[in-house]
Amino acid sequence: MSFDWISAAWEKRFDPDFCADSREFVLTYKIKPFLGLKVFFCGFAAEEKLQMVSELIRNGGSECTEVNWPRYFSNVRYYLLKRRRL
């Protein structure tokens, strides 16, 4: 749900006939599951990858075609080192 859903529901909080989880109200403020996310697909067959990219785009995401591996691994390494200290 988008933040606007919370605001709109709050505005109608005194309406006794209002239901924040009604189908019509929810569909108005529903967001796509991958909205704003970039996903990198690795190790899939070309046909599978095309299908997954299509679904990703249909659900608000975009494909990341390049990964900055040194940065990625340094973040993972930092995370693992931090967990070890706890």
TORMARVO-510357 format. One record per residue (C-alpha): residue number from 1; residue in one letter; z, y, x. Coordinates in pm, 1 decimal, decimal comma. Layout:
N
 num residu        z        y        x
 NUM      a        Z        Y        X
...
This chain:
86
 num residu        z        y        x
   1      m      0,0      0,0      0,0
   2      s    -61,0    352,0    115,9
   3      f    211,8    610,5    149,2
   4      d     60,4    788,4   -151,0
   5      w    168,5    490,7   -362,6
   6      i    532,3    567,4   -284,9
   7      s    487,7    936,0   -365,5
   8      a    306,3    866,9   -691,6
   9      a    564,5    608,8   -799,0
  10      w    845,4    851,1   -717,8
  11      e    684,0   1121,8   -930,2
  12      k    677,9    883,5  -1227,3
  13      r   1032,0    749,2  -1175,7
  14      f   1162,0    895,7  -1502,9
  15      d    878,8    756,7  -1716,8
  16      p   1027,3    453,1  -1901,5
  17      d    679,4    302,0  -1957,1
  18      f    579,1    322,5  -1591,3
  19      c    568,8     11,3  -1374,3
  20      a    494,5     61,7  -1001,8
  21      d    358,9   -290,0   -966,7
  22      s    112,9   -271,7  -1255,8
  23      r   -232,9   -391,4  -1160,1
  24      e   -407,6    -60,0  -1229,0
  25      f   -152,5    142,2  -1032,8
  26      v   -151,5    -96,4   -736,1
  27      l   -531,4   -108,6   -712,0
  28      t   -539,5    271,1   -696,1
  29      y   -329,4    278,7   -378,3
  30      k   -412,3    -54,2   -215,7
  31      i   -538,3    -37,5    143,2
  32      k   -748,2   -291,0    330,5
  33      p   -553,4   -535,2    551,9
  34      f   -726,4   -445,1    882,1
  35      l   -757,2    -70,2    819,6
  36      g   -768,1    112,9   1152,1
  37      l   -734,6   -201,2   1365,8
  38      k   -965,7   -308,0   1645,1
  39      v   -995,0   -682,3   1705,0
  40      f  -1142,4   -864,3   2004,0
  41      f  -1284,5  -1211,8   1937,1
  42      c  -1298,4  -1446,4   2234,6
  43      g  -1402,9  -1810,8   2257,4
  44      f  -1576,6  -1850,2   1922,8
  45      a  -1924,6  -1981,5   1850,4
  46      a  -2178,1  -1704,8   1781,7
  47      e  -2213,0  -1794,6   1412,0
  48      e  -1834,1  -1802,8   1358,5
  49      k  -1792,5  -1474,5   1540,2
  50      l  -2056,5  -1303,6   1323,3
  51      q  -1878,9  -1422,4   1010,0
  52      m  -1537,7  -1306,6   1138,0
  53      v  -1673,4   -967,2   1243,1
  54      s  -1833,0   -927,6    900,3
  55      e  -1501,0  -1003,6    727,2
  56      l  -1315,3   -775,2    966,7
  57      i  -1543,1   -482,2    886,9
  58      r  -1530,7   -558,5    513,9
  59      n  -1151,4   -539,6    535,6
  60      g  -1135,9   -203,6    714,4
  61      g  -1127,9   -307,7   1079,4
  62      s  -1370,5   -275,7   1365,1
  63      e  -1470,5   -502,5   1649,1
  64      c  -1351,7   -424,9   1997,7
  65      t  -1628,3   -531,9   2234,0
  66      e  -1445,4   -465,2   2557,7
  67      v  -1086,1   -521,0   2663,6
  68      n   -915,5   -340,0   2946,9
  69      w   -770,8   -661,9   3092,1
  70      p   -559,1   -506,7   3371,4
  71      r   -390,8   -278,2   3120,0
  72      y   -343,1   -562,5   2871,9
  73      f   -187,3   -792,1   3127,5
  74      s     34,8   -518,1   3267,1
  75      n    168,3   -459,5   2912,6
  76      v    231,1   -831,8   2866,5
  77      r    398,1   -854,4   3206,3
  78      y    617,6   -553,6   3124,0
  79      y    716,7   -713,4   2791,7
  80      l    804,5  -1045,3   2956,3
  81      l   1005,4   -876,8   3231,6
  82      k   1190,7   -667,7   2977,0
  83      r   1281,4   -979,6   2774,7
  84      r   1412,3  -1150,6   3084,8
  85      r   1657,5   -866,8   3147,1
  86      l   1806,0   -890,9   2798,9
